[in-house]
Amino acid sequence: MKLIEDVKLDFKDVLFRPKHSELSSRADVDLEREYIFKHSGYKWTGIPIIASNMDTVGTFETYEVLSKYHMLTCFHKYYDVEDFPVDKLDRNYYMVSIGIHDHDLVKLEQLVKRLDPQFVCIDVANGYSTRFVQFVKKVRALYPKITLVAGNVVTNEMVEELVLNCGVDIVKCGIGNGSVCLTRIQSGVGYPQLSAVMECSDAAHGLAGHIISDGGAVNPGDIAKAMGGGADFVMLGSMFAGHDESGGEMIEENGKKYKAFYGMSSDTAMNKYHGGVAKHRSSEGKTVKTPYRGPLEGTVQSILGGIRSTCTYIGARRLKDISKCTTFIRVNRQVNDVYGHENLWDPKAN
């Protein structure tokens, strides 16, 4: 048994320390970034926010909105190859996602023939298995020009392994921090997300790699904190759920509208796609009703406005500069919640 005694941090544990800024308006902030990926050599420009590959979030309809803002959608695994519209997708602004089974390799071959995607996400809950590592290496060998995304992991050693030895361009980082994830409850495994981002980004950037902060963001300030901590991209689930463009059943109760939202390891998802929860495992996801939020575009604008505001407070004229301008302070209370504050960033809540 080993114990690491230094404190690890979540987004709620810190605030940005404001600094002198020469920015006179949020409109002066440039939110687009340009990256060149280590192994694929591909140059990408856009706003580095990604819709999660959950079937209630990573939909074609979500892509239609986010692509207009040069943001990415990671399509969920359960679209059939024939579902993808060949001529309507810009390869700069979507990812296809697969698991690590033999049929996933077959599906990827079909997707490459049909779409020629630029980004492929190999997505598993536990990125520490030998099987995962071997599968990632196989995909890289077969498709050297694809920009390869893989995860999830939360430690610098595994980031280094994936970037250096497996050919991964972008490592997806985060375990157990999602709003509908029960991994930490069921298994006791996880890592506070801000510390995971800081440590994993340090490892990746030292090798010319990149990371995604996946999960744990509940408001625009958290997205900015992830970027301030070194994340190259931030992946969102619950913040993009509940909209017209989101998947999930519409529910009406007592005159109010909700949409179903659930983790991809929940009973709901496993019953839907795998015929139930296998006897050797347990459900590691919740099923909840999230308030119906209307069109996604209003939420996107609120998120981007919040990040621009962060940049004006800390003097970052470009999103590229946010980590260089960041000083975090440890706090024991982040907000005054006498009247509550959940989802006040959501335009539908105001």
Contacts in CASP RR format, 6 or more apart in sequence:
PFRMAT RR
TARGET T0000
AUTHOR 0000-0000-0000
METHOD contacts of the structure
MODEL  1
MKLIEDVKLDFKDVLFRPKHSELSSRADVDLEREYIFKHSGYKWTGIPII
ASNMDTVGTFETYEVLSKYHMLTCFHKYYDVEDFPVDKLDRNYYMVSIGI
HDHDLVKLEQLVKRLDPQFVCIDVANGYSTRFVQFVKKVRALYPKITLVA
GNVVTNEMVEELVLNCGVDIVKCGIGNGSVCLTRIQSGVGYPQLSAVMEC
SDAAHGLAGHIISDGGAVNPGDIAKAMGGGADFVMLGSMFAGHDESGGEM
IEENGKKYKAFYGMSSDTAMNKYHGGVAKHRSSEGKTVKTPYRGPLEGTV
QSILGGIRSTCTYIGARRLKDISKCTTFIRVNRQVNDVYGHENLWDPKAN
8 191 0 8 1.000
8 192 0 8 1.000
8 195 0 8 1.000
8 196 0 8 1.000
9 192 0 8 1.000
9 194 0 8 1.000
9 195 0 8 1.000
9 198 0 8 1.000
9 328 0 8 1.000
9 330 0 8 1.000
10 177 0 8 1.000
10 192 0 8 1.000
10 193 0 8 1.000
10 194 0 8 1.000
10 195 0 8 1.000
10 216 0 8 1.000
11 193 0 8 1.000
11 194 0 8 1.000
11 216 0 8 1.000
11 217 0 8 1.000
11 218 0 8 1.000
11 221 0 8 1.000
11 222 0 8 1.000
11 225 0 8 1.000
11 226 0 8 1.000
12 334 0 8 1.000
13 192 0 8 1.000
13 194 0 8 1.000
13 330 0 8 1.000
13 331 0 8 1.000
14 194 0 8 1.000
14 225 0 8 1.000
14 328 0 8 1.000
14 329 0 8 1.000
14 330 0 8 1.000
14 331 0 8 1.000
15 328 0 8 1.000
15 329 0 8 1.000
15 331 0 8 1.000
15 334 0 8 1.000
16 224 0 8 1.000
16 225 0 8 1.000
16 310 0 8 1.000
16 313 0 8 1.000
16 314 0 8 1.000
16 326 0 8 1.000
16 327 0 8 1.000
16 328 0 8 1.000
16 329 0 8 1.000
17 314 0 8 1.000
17 327 0 8 1.000
17 328 0 8 1.000
17 329 0 8 1.000
18 313 0 8 1.000
18 314 0 8 1.000
19 313 0 8 1.000
19 314 0 8 1.000
19 315 0 8 1.000
19 325 0 8 1.000
19 327 0 8 1.000
20 315 0 8 1.000
21 312 0 8 1.000
21 313 0 8 1.000
21 314 0 8 1.000
21 315 0 8 1.000
22 315 0 8 1.000
22 317 0 8 1.000
23 29 0 8 1.000
23 311 0 8 1.000
23 312 0 8 1.000
23 315 0 8 1.000
23 317 0 8 1.000
25 312 0 8 1.000
26 305 0 8 1.000
26 308 0 8 1.000
26 309 0 8 1.000
26 311 0 8 1.000
26 312 0 8 1.000
27 308 0 8 1.000
28 312 0 8 1.000
28 317 0 8 1.000
29 307 0 8 1.000
29 308 0 8 1.000
29 311 0 8 1.000
29 312 0 8 1.000
29 316 0 8 1.000
29 317 0 8 1.000
29 318 0 8 1.000
29 319 0 8 1.000
30 317 0 8 1.000
30 318 0 8 1.000
30 319 0 8 1.000
30 320 0 8 1.000
31 47 0 8 1.000
31 304 0 8 1.000
31 307 0 8 1.000
31 308 0 8 1.000
31 319 0 8 1.000
32 45 0 8 1.000
32 46 0 8 1.000
32 47 0 8 1.000
32 70 0 8 1.000
32 319 0 8 1.000
33 45 0 8 1.000
33 46 0 8 1.000
33 47 0 8 1.000
33 48 0 8 1.000
33 232 0 8 1.000
33 319 0 8 1.000
33 320 0 8 1.000
34 43 0 8 1.000
34 44 0 8 1.000
34 45 0 8 1.000
34 46 0 8 1.000
35 43 0 8 1.000
35 44 0 8 1.000
35 45 0 8 1.000
35 48 0 8 1.000
35 210 0 8 1.000
35 232 0 8 1.000
36 42 0 8 1.000
36 43 0 8 1.000
36 44 0 8 1.000
37 44 0 8 1.000
37 147 0 8 1.000
37 169 0 8 1.000
37 170 0 8 1.000
37 209 0 8 1.000
37 210 0 8 1.000
38 163 0 8 1.000
38 167 0 8 1.000
38 169 0 8 1.000
38 207 0 8 1.000
38 208 0 8 1.000
38 209 0 8 1.000
38 210 0 8 1.000
39 140 0 8 1.000
39 144 0 8 1.000
39 147 0 8 1.000
39 148 0 8 1.000
39 167 0 8 1.000
39 168 0 8 1.000
39 169 0 8 1.000
40 118 0 8 1.000
40 144 0 8 1.000
40 145 0 8 1.000
40 146 0 8 1.000
40 147 0 8 1.000
40 148 0 8 1.000
40 169 0 8 1.000
41 145 0 8 1.000
41 147 0 8 1.000
42 118 0 8 1.000
42 145 0 8 1.000
42 147 0 8 1.000
42 169 0 8 1.000
44 92 0 8 1.000
44 118 0 8 1.000
44 147 0 8 1.000
45 70 0 8 1.000
45 92 0 8 1.000
46 70 0 8 1.000
46 71 0 8 1.000
46 92 0 8 1.000
47 69 0 8 1.000
47 70 0 8 1.000
47 71 0 8 1.000
47 304 0 8 1.000
47 319 0 8 1.000
48 71 0 8 1.000
48 72 0 8 1.000
48 227 0 8 1.000
48 232 0 8 1.000
48 233 0 8 1.000
48 234 0 8 1.000
48 319 0 8 1.000
49 66 0 8 1.000
49 71 0 8 1.000
49 72 0 8 1.000
49 223 0 8 1.000
49 233 0 8 1.000
49 234 0 8 1.000
49 235 0 8 1.000
49 236 0 8 1.000
49 303 0 8 1.000
50 71 0 8 1.000
50 72 0 8 1.000
50 73 0 8 1.000
50 74 0 8 1.000
50 95 0 8 1.000
50 212 0 8 1.000
50 233 0 8 1.000
50 234 0 8 1.000
50 235 0 8 1.000
50 236 0 8 1.000
51 57 0 8 1.000
51 58 0 8 1.000
51 62 0 8 1.000
51 63 0 8 1.000
51 66 0 8 1.000
51 71 0 8 1.000
51 72 0 8 1.000
51 73 0 8 1.000
51 74 0 8 1.000
51 235 0 8 1.000
51 236 0 8 1.000
51 237 0 8 1.000
51 240 0 8 1.000
52 58 0 8 1.000
52 74 0 8 1.000
52 214 0 8 1.000
52 215 0 8 1.000
52 235 0 8 1.000
52 236 0 8 1.000
52 237 0 8 1.000
52 240 0 8 1.000
53 74 0 8 1.000
53 75 0 8 1.000
53 76 0 8 1.000
53 77 0 8 1.000
53 95 0 8 1.000
53 97 0 8 1.000
53 121 0 8 1.000
53 123 0 8 1.000
54 76 0 8 1.000
54 237 0 8 1.000
54 241 0 8 1.000
54 263 0 8 1.000
54 264 0 8 1.000
55 76 0 8 1.000
55 78 0 8 1.000
55 247 0 8 1.000
55 248 0 8 1.000
55 264 0 8 1.000
55 269 0 8 1.000
56 241 0 8 1.000
56 242 0 8 1.000
56 246 0 8 1.000
56 247 0 8 1.000
56 248 0 8 1.000
56 259 0 8 1.000
56 260 0 8 1.000
56 261 0 8 1.000
56 262 0 8 1.000
57 76 0 8 1.000
57 236 0 8 1.000
57 237 0 8 1.000
57 240 0 8 1.000
57 241 0 8 1.000
57 246 0 8 1.000
57 247 0 8 1.000
58 73 0 8 1.000
58 74 0 8 1.000
58 75 0 8 1.000
58 76 0 8 1.000
58 240 0 8 1.000
59 73 0 8 1.000
59 75 0 8 1.000
59 76 0 8 1.000
59 245 0 8 1.000
59 246 0 8 1.000
59 247 0 8 1.000
60 75 0 8 1.000
60 79 0 8 1.000
60 83 0 8 1.000
60 85 0 8 1.000
61 244 0 8 1.000
61 245 0 8 1.000
61 246 0 8 1.000
61 247 0 8 1.000
62 73 0 8 1.000
62 240 0 8 1.000
62 243 0 8 1.000
62 245 0 8 1.000
62 246 0 8 1.000
62 296 0 8 1.000
63 73 0 8 1.000
63 75 0 8 1.000
63 89 0 8 1.000
63 93 0 8 1.000
63 94 0 8 1.000
64 245 0 8 1.000
65 245 0 8 1.000
65 295 0 8 1.000
65 296 0 8 1.000
65 297 0 8 1.000
65 300 0 8 1.000
66 72 0 8 1.000
66 73 0 8 1.000
66 93 0 8 1.000
66 296 0 8 1.000
66 300 0 8 1.000
67 73 0 8 1.000
67 90 0 8 1.000
67 93 0 8 1.000
67 94 0 8 1.000
69 300 0 8 1.000
69 304 0 8 1.000
70 92 0 8 1.000
70 93 0 8 1.000
71 93 0 8 1.000
71 300 0 8 1.000
72 93 0 8 1.000
72 94 0 8 1.000
72 95 0 8 1.000
72 119 0 8 1.000
72 233 0 8 1.000
73 93 0 8 1.000
73 94 0 8 1.000
73 95 0 8 1.000
74 94 0 8 1.000
74 95 0 8 1.000
74 97 0 8 1.000
74 119 0 8 1.000
74 121 0 8 1.000
74 123 0 8 1.000
74 149 0 8 1.000
74 235 0 8 1.000
75 84 0 8 1.000
75 94 0 8 1.000
75 95 0 8 1.000
75 96 0 8 1.000
75 97 0 8 1.000
76 97 0 8 1.000
76 264 0 8 1.000
77 97 0 8 1.000
77 98 0 8 1.000
77 99 0 8 1.000
77 104 0 8 1.000
77 123 0 8 1.000
78 273 0 8 1.000
81 107 0 8 1.000
81 110 0 8 1.000
81 111 0 8 1.000
81 114 0 8 1.000
84 96 0 8 1.000
84 111 0 8 1.000
84 114 0 8 1.000
84 115 0 8 1.000
86 114 0 8 1.000
86 115 0 8 1.000
89 115 0 8 1.000
91 115 0 8 1.000
91 116 0 8 1.000
91 117 0 8 1.000
91 118 0 8 1.000
91 119 0 8 1.000
92 118 0 8 1.000
94 117 0 8 1.000
94 119 0 8 1.000
95 117 0 8 1.000
95 119 0 8 1.000
95 120 0 8 1.000
95 121 0 8 1.000
95 149 0 8 1.000
96 108 0 8 1.000
96 111 0 8 1.000
96 115 0 8 1.000
96 117 0 8 1.000
96 119 0 8 1.000
96 120 0 8 1.000
96 121 0 8 1.000
97 120 0 8 1.000
97 121 0 8 1.000
97 122 0 8 1.000
97 123 0 8 1.000
98 104 0 8 1.000
98 105 0 8 1.000
98 107 0 8 1.000
98 108 0 8 1.000
98 120 0 8 1.000
98 121 0 8 1.000
98 122 0 8 1.000
98 123 0 8 1.000
99 122 0 8 1.000
99 123 0 8 1.000
99 124 0 8 1.000
99 135 0 8 1.000
100 122 0 8 1.000
100 124 0 8 1.000
100 131 0 8 1.000
100 132 0 8 1.000
100 135 0 8 1.000
105 135 0 8 1.000
105 138 0 8 1.000
105 139 0 8 1.000
108 120 0 8 1.000
108 139 0 8 1.000
108 143 0 8 1.000
111 117 0 8 1.000
112 143 0 8 1.000
112 146 0 8 1.000
117 146 0 8 1.000
118 146 0 8 1.000
118 147 0 8 1.000
119 146 0 8 1.000
119 147 0 8 1.000
119 149 0 8 1.000
120 139 0 8 1.000
120 143 0 8 1.000
120 146 0 8 1.000
120 147 0 8 1.000
120 148 0 8 1.000
120 149 0 8 1.000
121 149 0 8 1.000
121 150 0 8 1.000
121 172 0 8 1.000
122 132 0 8 1.000
122 135 0 8 1.000
122 136 0 8 1.000
122 139 0 8 1.000
122 148 0 8 1.000
122 149 0 8 1.000
122 150 0 8 1.000
122 151 0 8 1.000
123 150 0 8 1.000
123 151 0 8 1.000
123 152 0 8 1.000
123 172 0 8 1.000
124 132 0 8 1.000
124 151 0 8 1.000
124 152 0 8 1.000
125 152 0 8 1.000
125 175 0 8 1.000
125 183 0 8 1.000
125 265 0 8 1.000
125 284 0 8 1.000
126 132 0 8 1.000
126 152 0 8 1.000
126 175 0 8 1.000
127 133 0 8 1.000
127 150 0 8 1.000
127 151 0 8 1.000
127 152 0 8 1.000
127 153 0 8 1.000
127 158 0 8 1.000
128 153 0 8 1.000
128 158 0 8 1.000
132 150 0 8 1.000
132 151 0 8 1.000
133 161 0 8 1.000
133 162 0 8 1.000
133 166 0 8 1.000
136 148 0 8 1.000
136 150 0 8 1.000
136 162 0 8 1.000
136 166 0 8 1.000
136 167 0 8 1.000
136 168 0 8 1.000
137 165 0 8 1.000
137 166 0 8 1.000
137 167 0 8 1.000
139 146 0 8 1.000
139 148 0 8 1.000
140 148 0 8 1.000
140 166 0 8 1.000
140 167 0 8 1.000
140 168 0 8 1.000
147 169 0 8 1.000
147 170 0 8 1.000
148 167 0 8 1.000
148 168 0 8 1.000
148 169 0 8 1.000
148 170 0 8 1.000
149 168 0 8 1.000
149 169 0 8 1.000
149 170 0 8 1.000
149 171 0 8 1.000
149 172 0 8 1.000
149 212 0 8 1.000
150 162 0 8 1.000
150 166 0 8 1.000
150 168 0 8 1.000
150 170 0 8 1.000
150 171 0 8 1.000
150 172 0 8 1.000
151 162 0 8 1.000
151 171 0 8 1.000
151 172 0 8 1.000
151 173 0 8 1.000
152 172 0 8 1.000
152 173 0 8 1.000
152 174 0 8 1.000
152 175 0 8 1.000
152 214 0 8 1.000
153 159 0 8 1.000
153 162 0 8 1.000
153 171 0 8 1.000
153 172 0 8 1.000
153 173 0 8 1.000
153 174 0 8 1.000
153 175 0 8 1.000
153 200 0 8 1.000
154 173 0 8 1.000
154 174 0 8 1.000
154 175 0 8 1.000
154 190 0 8 1.000
154 191 0 8 1.000
154 196 0 8 1.000
154 200 0 8 1.000
155 191 0 8 1.000
155 196 0 8 1.000
155 199 0 8 1.000
155 200 0 8 1.000
156 199 0 8 1.000
156 200 0 8 1.000
156 202 0 8 1.000
156 203 0 8 1.000
157 203 0 8 1.000
158 171 0 8 1.000
159 171 0 8 1.000
159 173 0 8 1.000
159 200 0 8 1.000
159 203 0 8 1.000
159 204 0 8 1.000
159 211 0 8 1.000
160 203 0 8 1.000
160 207 0 8 1.000
162 168 0 8 1.000
162 171 0 8 1.000
163 169 0 8 1.000
163 171 0 8 1.000
163 203 0 8 1.000
163 204 0 8 1.000
163 207 0 8 1.000
163 208 0 8 1.000
163 209 0 8 1.000
164 207 0 8 1.000
169 209 0 8 1.000
169 210 0 8 1.000
170 209 0 8 1.000
170 210 0 8 1.000
170 211 0 8 1.000
170 212 0 8 1.000
170 232 0 8 1.000
170 233 0 8 1.000
171 200 0 8 1.000
171 204 0 8 1.000
171 209 0 8 1.000
171 210 0 8 1.000
171 211 0 8 1.000
171 212 0 8 1.000
172 211 0 8 1.000
172 212 0 8 1.000
172 214 0 8 1.000
172 235 0 8 1.000
173 196 0 8 1.000
173 197 0 8 1.000
173 200 0 8 1.000
173 211 0 8 1.000
173 212 0 8 1.000
173 213 0 8 1.000
173 214 0 8 1.000
173 231 0 8 1.000
174 190 0 8 1.000
174 191 0 8 1.000
174 193 0 8 1.000
174 196 0 8 1.000
174 213 0 8 1.000
174 214 0 8 1.000
174 215 0 8 1.000
175 183 0 8 1.000
175 189 0 8 1.000
175 190 0 8 1.000
175 191 0 8 1.000
175 196 0 8 1.000
176 183 0 8 1.000
176 184 0 8 1.000
176 189 0 8 1.000
176 190 0 8 1.000
177 184 0 8 1.000
177 190 0 8 1.000
177 192 0 8 1.000
177 193 0 8 1.000
177 215 0 8 1.000
177 216 0 8 1.000
178 215 0 8 1.000
178 216 0 8 1.000
178 237 0 8 1.000
178 238 0 8 1.000
179 216 0 8 1.000
179 218 0 8 1.000
179 237 0 8 1.000
179 238 0 8 1.000
179 286 0 8 1.000
179 288 0 8 1.000
180 238 0 8 1.000
180 261 0 8 1.000
180 262 0 8 1.000
180 263 0 8 1.000
180 266 0 8 1.000
180 285 0 8 1.000
180 286 0 8 1.000
180 287 0 8 1.000
180 288 0 8 1.000
181 263 0 8 1.000
181 265 0 8 1.000
181 284 0 8 1.000
181 285 0 8 1.000
181 286 0 8 1.000
182 265 0 8 1.000
182 266 0 8 1.000
182 283 0 8 1.000
182 284 0 8 1.000
182 285 0 8 1.000
182 286 0 8 1.000
183 189 0 8 1.000
183 190 0 8 1.000
183 265 0 8 1.000
183 284 0 8 1.000
183 285 0 8 1.000
184 190 0 8 1.000
186 282 0 8 1.000
186 283 0 8 1.000
186 284 0 8 1.000
187 284 0 8 1.000
193 213 0 8 1.000
193 215 0 8 1.000
193 216 0 8 1.000
193 226 0 8 1.000
194 225 0 8 1.000
194 226 0 8 1.000
194 229 0 8 1.000
196 213 0 8 1.000
197 211 0 8 1.000
197 213 0 8 1.000
197 226 0 8 1.000
197 229 0 8 1.000
197 230 0 8 1.000
197 231 0 8 1.000
198 229 0 8 1.000
198 230 0 8 1.000
200 211 0 8 1.000
201 211 0 8 1.000
201 229 0 8 1.000
201 230 0 8 1.000
201 231 0 8 1.000
201 232 0 8 1.000
202 230 0 8 1.000
204 210 0 8 1.000
204 211 0 8 1.000
204 232 0 8 1.000
205 230 0 8 1.000
210 232 0 8 1.000
210 233 0 8 1.000
211 230 0 8 1.000
211 231 0 8 1.000
211 232 0 8 1.000
211 233 0 8 1.000
212 231 0 8 1.000
212 232 0 8 1.000
212 233 0 8 1.000
212 234 0 8 1.000
212 235 0 8 1.000
213 226 0 8 1.000
213 227 0 8 1.000
213 231 0 8 1.000
213 233 0 8 1.000
213 234 0 8 1.000
213 235 0 8 1.000
214 235 0 8 1.000
215 235 0 8 1.000
215 236 0 8 1.000
215 237 0 8 1.000
216 222 0 8 1.000
217 223 0 8 1.000
217 226 0 8 1.000
217 234 0 8 1.000
217 236 0 8 1.000
217 239 0 8 1.000
218 238 0 8 1.000
218 239 0 8 1.000
218 342 0 8 1.000
219 239 0 8 1.000
219 343 0 8 1.000
219 345 0 8 1.000
220 302 0 8 1.000
220 303 0 8 1.000
220 305 0 8 1.000
220 306 0 8 1.000
220 307 0 8 1.000
220 309 0 8 1.000
220 310 0 8 1.000
220 345 0 8 1.000
221 306 0 8 1.000
221 307 0 8 1.000
221 310 0 8 1.000
223 234 0 8 1.000
223 236 0 8 1.000
223 303 0 8 1.000
223 307 0 8 1.000
224 306 0 8 1.000
224 307 0 8 1.000
224 310 0 8 1.000
224 311 0 8 1.000
224 322 0 8 1.000
225 328 0 8 1.000
226 234 0 8 1.000
227 234 0 8 1.000
227 307 0 8 1.000
227 319 0 8 1.000
227 322 0 8 1.000
227 323 0 8 1.000
228 322 0 8 1.000
228 323 0 8 1.000
228 326 0 8 1.000
229 323 0 8 1.000
229 326 0 8 1.000
229 328 0 8 1.000
230 323 0 8 1.000
238 261 0 8 1.000
238 290 0 8 1.000
239 299 0 8 1.000
239 303 0 8 1.000
240 246 0 8 1.000
240 296 0 8 1.000
240 299 0 8 1.000
241 259 0 8 1.000
241 261 0 8 1.000
241 290 0 8 1.000
242 248 0 8 1.000
242 258 0 8 1.000
242 259 0 8 1.000
242 261 0 8 1.000
242 290 0 8 1.000
242 291 0 8 1.000
242 292 0 8 1.000
242 293 0 8 1.000
242 294 0 8 1.000
243 259 0 8 1.000
243 292 0 8 1.000
243 293 0 8 1.000
243 294 0 8 1.000
243 295 0 8 1.000
243 296 0 8 1.000
243 299 0 8 1.000
244 294 0 8 1.000
244 295 0 8 1.000
244 296 0 8 1.000
245 295 0 8 1.000
245 296 0 8 1.000
246 259 0 8 1.000
246 261 0 8 1.000
246 296 0 8 1.000
247 259 0 8 1.000
248 259 0 8 1.000
248 260 0 8 1.000
248 261 0 8 1.000
249 259 0 8 1.000
249 260 0 8 1.000
250 257 0 8 1.000
250 258 0 8 1.000
250 259 0 8 1.000
250 292 0 8 1.000
251 257 0 8 1.000
251 258 0 8 1.000
251 259 0 8 1.000
251 260 0 8 1.000
251 289 0 8 1.000
252 258 0 8 1.000
253 289 0 8 1.000
256 291 0 8 1.000
256 292 0 8 1.000
257 291 0 8 1.000
257 292 0 8 1.000
258 289 0 8 1.000
258 290 0 8 1.000
258 291 0 8 1.000
258 292 0 8 1.000
259 289 0 8 1.000
259 290 0 8 1.000
259 292 0 8 1.000
260 268 0 8 1.000
260 287 0 8 1.000
260 288 0 8 1.000
260 289 0 8 1.000
260 290 0 8 1.000
261 287 0 8 1.000
261 288 0 8 1.000
261 289 0 8 1.000
261 290 0 8 1.000
262 268 0 8 1.000
262 269 0 8 1.000
262 285 0 8 1.000
262 286 0 8 1.000
262 287 0 8 1.000
262 288 0 8 1.000
263 269 0 8 1.000
263 285 0 8 1.000
263 286 0 8 1.000
263 287 0 8 1.000
264 285 0 8 1.000
265 283 0 8 1.000
265 284 0 8 1.000
265 285 0 8 1.000
266 283 0 8 1.000
266 284 0 8 1.000
266 285 0 8 1.000
266 286 0 8 1.000
266 287 0 8 1.000
267 276 0 8 1.000
267 277 0 8 1.000
267 283 0 8 1.000
267 285 0 8 1.000
267 287 0 8 1.000
268 287 0 8 1.000
269 285 0 8 1.000
270 276 0 8 1.000
270 277 0 8 1.000
270 278 0 8 1.000
270 283 0 8 1.000
271 277 0 8 1.000
277 283 0 8 1.000
291 343 0 8 1.000
291 348 0 8 1.000
291 349 0 8 1.000
292 348 0 8 1.000
293 299 0 8 1.000
293 346 0 8 1.000
293 348 0 8 1.000
294 348 0 8 1.000
298 347 0 8 1.000
299 346 0 8 1.000
299 347 0 8 1.000
299 348 0 8 1.000
301 347 0 8 1.000
302 345 0 8 1.000
302 346 0 8 1.000
302 347 0 8 1.000
303 345 0 8 1.000
306 345 0 8 1.000
307 319 0 8 1.000
310 316 0 8 1.000
310 322 0 8 1.000
311 317 0 8 1.000
311 318 0 8 1.000
311 319 0 8 1.000
311 321 0 8 1.000
311 322 0 8 1.000
311 325 0 8 1.000
314 322 0 8 1.000
314 325 0 8 1.000
314 326 0 8 1.000
314 327 0 8 1.000
315 321 0 8 1.000
315 325 0 8 1.000
316 322 0 8 1.000
316 324 0 8 1.000
316 325 0 8 1.000
335 341 0 8 1.000
343 349 0 8 1.000
344 350 0 8 1.000
END
